[in-house]
């Protein structure tokens, strides 16, 4: 099957699974970490599929590799 969209990439799908799992696990963290460690972990996890998606829209392979 040809890849027409970043959502067709297995790595993007796996990164979304990672984000979902992280959000589930973070619920068990202490409340005092809400704005510290958990916030940083969420941003880092979400940046993975975001970078894959943004890189996919780039016209040149070199730019795409930078995002990956």
Legacy VTK file of the C-alpha trace (Angstrom):
# vtk DataFile Version 3.0
C-alpha trace
ASCII
DATASET POLYDATA
POINTS 68 float
0.000 0.000 0.000
1.491 3.374 -0.958
2.103 5.964 1.731
-0.010 9.009 0.963
-0.192 10.546 4.386
1.896 10.581 7.559
-0.948 8.649 9.234
-0.045 5.702 6.987
3.384 5.441 8.631
3.751 2.688 11.232
6.139 4.847 13.244
3.516 7.601 13.498
0.899 5.073 14.656
3.293 3.689 17.263
4.126 7.184 18.505
0.401 7.874 19.007
0.170 4.639 21.005
3.096 5.852 23.102
1.357 9.168 23.819
-1.845 7.402 24.846
0.010 5.010 27.138
2.007 7.831 28.694
-1.167 9.784 29.471
-2.614 6.685 31.186
0.532 6.123 33.248
0.811 9.761 34.279
-2.571 9.577 35.993
-0.887 7.563 38.752
1.762 10.242 39.383
1.525 12.412 42.498
-0.514 15.598 42.095
2.472 17.760 43.022
4.102 16.662 39.765
1.170 17.937 37.681
2.988 21.070 36.493
6.497 19.705 36.686
7.568 16.330 35.458
4.226 15.216 33.996
3.825 18.384 31.962
7.304 17.983 30.512
6.696 14.304 29.735
3.441 15.088 27.930
5.059 17.774 25.788
7.968 15.506 24.911
5.698 12.593 23.980
3.371 14.730 21.856
6.326 16.231 20.014
7.216 12.824 18.531
4.148 12.332 16.311
4.008 16.084 15.710
7.536 16.126 14.301
6.824 13.077 12.139
3.720 14.778 10.724
5.457 18.106 10.156
8.473 16.491 8.546
6.265 14.483 6.196
4.938 17.709 4.684
8.440 18.936 3.785
9.384 18.884 0.143
12.935 17.616 0.523
14.158 14.408 2.056
16.915 16.224 3.936
14.369 18.415 5.744
12.220 15.390 6.548
15.185 13.604 8.086
15.855 16.643 10.279
12.387 16.360 11.774
12.770 12.652 12.349
LINES 1 69
68 0 1 2 3 4 5 6 7 8 9 10 11 12 13 14 15 16 17 18 19 20 21 22 23 24 25 26 27 28 29 30 31 32 33 34 35 36 37 38 39 40 41 42 43 44 45 46 47 48 49 50 51 52 53 54 55 56 57 58 59 60 61 62 63 64 65 66 67
